[in-house]
């Protein structure tokens, strides 16, 4: 990060903002939404992807009005990305339920289109039911036992550091600051995380459970034994199950960051989001 000193104060310029300001040819093409989102994305991705994030500054500086950027970001977060997310985690019925959701273009369409809003209560109940049914189809949990499940739950704490767009507190802060009551705020993004969280937990549980079973067997703990509490297996198992969860989310997280990069580019250039592939559409 480059620093500049003015009147004795040192101002640190974020690498994305620096690249963005350098690419701009006119102040009228500047978007605070794209600048703030670009900084947040740069900080969230793996260091190997940060050069790709900086390339987005050129798209952000293109010669067009960016007044639609905030609501297009809301549309991507609340409609476009959840479809692919549910499909990527194997929850196809939930993905199908998102196919006909209203496009978010302004304050009015946000009120009707945001998936956790007041106008979407019946739809939310339906998708929660579908997700719960699919998540409940986990035969591996039938004979896991309390000792194994206690270790599995400890492994889920690794998800606190999973920087999917809809889980990032930093992006919640960005959106909340830019909303000004016109669109999604911090609470709306918390609700979105709750909506999308179950597929993530269901996906990683089997990985953590395999690790926990192996460790319990190694320590001679029966599958139906009570939770280990202060048993040495717990101290060893927490780290092991956390590692299993981190390994399980790595490909999902990388793919999600690539989708976010592409969403940024399309929003910056004013281009439409791609249609879902035909295999994602329910058979009529």
Phi, psi and omega in degrees: 000130181278141179248146174229141183251125178231120178053039176088347179267142179255120180254126180266122181262126180294143182305322180291316179299323178296314179294323181294312181295327179290326182280338183294135174255345180212133178302334181291346179266003182282140177234117177297332178295310182292324179295311181294318179294319179298318177298316182295318180295318178303316182287336186274328189279166173299143180309331179293342180262354188292328176297324177294323177297319180297329178295336179293341179299327178294317177295321180296333183270007183298158187277077174203160177292139180249022183297338181272358190298319184295312182285334174289325173297317178298320180294319179294316181294317189265347183229308188286306184296319179302326178301309182291324181296313179298320179293318182296333180262006175087011180260070188293324179298321177294321178298319180297324181293343180269352188300322187253022178291146180298142175288135179268115183235341184199188183299317184293311181292333174296317180300325182268337188257340182294129192293343179247015182280175183296330181279357185243021186298311181296318178297319180297318178299319181294314183289327175297320179297314180297316181294317179298320179296315180292320181292332180286347179275068183233086183299337181293341182277346187297320184244023185288318180083159185296326181295314179294315183294327177297319178291322178300313181298324178295327179292334182292345177297339177297339180291343179299339182253015179276113190268046169296148184306317184282357177252350189281120175297325180297320179287326174302318179296319179298309183296318181298319181292325184272345185293312182053036178078004184267341186205206183299140177243191183303317181297321179297322180285330172297316179296323178296319178299318178298322180295321187262356188288322187300316176300325179294312181295320179296324181293320186271342183302319183296325178293315179294324182294321177299316179295317182295319178299315180300316183291319179298319178297321180295326180269001179076027179266127181292150181303328182263013180291155178293170179304142190288341181051248185268010180295144180305334180297330182291316180299319179286324187285329181300311180295320181295315181289326174298318179296321179297318180294317179299320179294323182291324184273347185304309180293325177296318183291318179299315179296321180294321178293323176296320177296323179292321175302314181292322178298317178302313182299315182294320179293316181299320183272354179075028182259154182287155172286148180293151175289147176299147178298157184299328181290347178272354182265136181295149178282122182279000000 
